[in-house]
Amino acid sequence: MKKSADNRQNEALKMKFLEDIFHNVKAPFEKGGKYEKYGNVLVAIDAFETFLFTPKEVTGRGVQIKDGIDLKRTMSTVILAMVPCLLFGMYNAGFQHFRAQGIMDAPFWEMVAMGAWKVLPIVVVSYGVGLGIEFAFAMKKGHSVEEGFLVSGMLIPLILPIDIPLWMVAVATAFAVVFGKEVFGGTGMNIMNVALTARAFLFFAYPTFMSGDKVWVHGALEASNTPDAFSGATILGDLANNVPVDYNVYSVSDMFLGFIPGSIGETSTFAILIGAAILLFTGIGSWRIMLSAVVGASVMGLIFNAIGATVLMDFPWWQHLIVGGFAFGVVFMATDPVTAAQTNTGKLIYGFLIGMFAIMIRVFNPAYPEGIMLAILLMNVMAPLIDHYVVQANISRRLKRATFKTA
Amino acid sequence: MSKDINIKRGLDIPLIGEAEKVTGSAERSDLYFIKPSDFKNLTPKMLVKQGHEVKAGSPLFFSKDYPDVKIASPVSGEVVEVVRGDKRLILGVKILADKETRYAEFPVADPSTLSNEDVLKRMIDQCLLAFVKRRPYGTPARPEDKPKAIFISGFDSAPLAADLDYALHGKDKEFQAGLNALSKLTTGKVHLTLHRKHTTSEVLKGAKGVQINWISGPHPSGNVGVQIHHISPINKGEVVWTVAAQDVALIGKAFLSGHYDASRIVALVGSEVVAPKYYKVLQGAPIASLSKGHVKEGNLRYISGNVLTGFNVGAGGHLGFFDCTVTVIPEGNHPKFFVTDGWAGAGLNKHSASRTYFSWLMPSKKYRLDTNTNGEHRAYVSTGEYENVFPMDIYPQHLVKAVMIGDIELMENLGIYEVDDEDFALCEYVCTSKTPVQEVIRGGLTLLEKECG
């Protein structure tokens, strides 16, 4: 007992030291300080201070105690859920690179190192540009910096091809943060998913860097000039060109575990499922959306299997769930609470339609082999409409209950 | 037709410091304090001045808008101060109690033999209407209301709240008389709702002349608003009245004895209380008369009421008019370093409705929670949290947003007439964005009362 008290005291002293630093740094910018007119800098300092210290703010009127959760915890839980995808993405980037060159027995760490060397700069650029803009807007408006971009900043790299030029990452991130989010009022106010806005921007602005068979594997371009004639196309890309899956090249377990070409974080359904488990267990992600999206996609896939007119329609419905960005989109982006439907019933409809549209776009529009991105963006726009009807149903139930009507 | 309701959505916050079922002796206190702010949306008009002598049960002030709502003094003695704040706002009345309590005398009467009008008149004259609240708005009942029913919750499900089974023990006559009186005030029924598992008291279970309903499930199953919603929901234009169970006994005793006896069984609870137990005290009694010598050292918060809906009154504060619980918990006014006890830590001592902290590993753990907000106010990001703790067919987040934009028609449509701020207390507790939900809802109700009457 005594020892723990001592520890606490030591800790308190250490913390006091850090608190003093913040106090000293902030002093000149506060009212009456030397740099008072640059008072907005306080917003930025506060962002760092509240990162290190949960403020001493206490409850007032209303509840006297509050749940331990806050937006920082929520966002960091989501980031934690994405870590398996990030790590596997780095490994797979190296793996695909060496395979393109015909090297099948490269050392594990060399593959990871190569992948990290390509992936980490994208992460850094995404966070750097996005947070830079967020801080700038927060300082301009005098708001505190909200945590929304912590997740978007990690999502953006994971849904891009490995060979994307860094300046494009920067431009897309800037576009997404400014026009996807800040113009609507910032975190919590946006209509469309920020990360998907960035991806859609790149997809339509620089299509050659976002589709085809040369962008998904680092070094695929050089490899394609060698006599081995390596194809760096994704499975969906091949299918859209009426090339059936060669299960000798990509087995079903490759698809599930993620040893296939694709965007950095989306290939491994296994890693995504780990993330999904974290999101569902902690209660951060909506099981309604995830489940109904899988059901929707399965239903659509089964319908297409029954018709079976093209190679894509013949692609087994359950394999749709483990190739391309479907799993990643459903787990990490369809569940974005800000842009999804907000009512529980609405979430079921929203998820189901995302699943259906994702597969429908894949099959019907070979120019867009990645249907999940457009499906989610479309349903982002439709989500308020879904909620509207769900809430209206509640209102009419209430009005019907009334024994008399007033004008 | 007795109803049996099962509630799934809700949350029992496991806190340290539940009261043991024994009644300790409170220190005798001289100074009592009755404050108008315990009554929602009430503008007080004073009836007494400094130096006036009052009896227990004689009125101190009344509602400016509904003069029949009068608030009585819990003790006899001298008014020592009418405490005023900014713009001469009346904060409360301080009364110095006599050694022997002198009561304002009323004839002894059995309410079941009185006519409906006589019961209402007696309720007004003896200042008992102050104990009756009305929905919509959660404000004091108005005599001209024609309530379609009167609701009484027979248990309090809030964290660490006083056990009404224990508090009402031996008060069967008074409680029944109170019920008899109330049943004269409505054209409909008096509903008494008990907990399927927790209620054992014969005083409650054996109540006559009322409809006994059963409910089971976590907090807020004991909130009368939730019970109304499931038994006889309020539509626009309808009014129901609600009374707290201990106050029913108080009303009954006022009829039977002719005296206004403001004593009640209050639980002193919370992690910082040395031996939490019950005390018999009067309304408006100093918190110190209970807590002195019974609380731990440190920077503490004294709450009159429970941790979800109570008020921070301070060590020198007084028991609120309606409160049957006093909670003492640690203050949290110190920064929390992010990896040790902040947002990035394992959080073994943090309670959360989510499972984002590793405290989920210990499902039966009880917590010592402080008053820190555990994060800053943010825009709404999470959805579905409120729904998980809000057992009504109402969309809580949509209703809160409707209030925020001041859209009266939308508020009405979304069911604001059925709720009181206390029904949103759990929403406020679990809110990731730290939105002051109860304050928002109270603002909406105040606006609605002003605009729609």
Interface residues (C-beta under 8 A of the other chain):
Chain A: E11 M15 L18 E19 T50 F51 L52 F53 T54 P55 K56 E57 V58 T59 G60 R61 G62 V63 Q64 I65 K66 D67 G68 I69 D70 L71 K72 R73 T74 S76 T77 S144 E146 E147 G148 G185 G186 T187 G188 M189 F281 T282 G283 I284 S286 P337 V338 A340 Q342 T343 N344 K347 V391 N394 I395 R397 R398 L399 R401 A402 T403 F404 T406
Chain B: I13 P233 N235 K236 G237 R301 I303 V307 L308 T309 G310 F311 N312 T327 I329 E331 G332 N333 H334 P335 K336 F337 F338 T340 D341 G342 W343 A344 G347 K350 H351 S352 A353 S354 R355 T356 Y357 S359 L369 D370 T371 N372 T373 N374 G375 E376 R378 A379 Y380 V381 S382 T383 G384 E387 D393 I394 Y395 Q397 H398 N413 L414 G415 D421 A425 E428 Y429 V430 C431 T432 S433 K434 P436 V437 Q438 E439
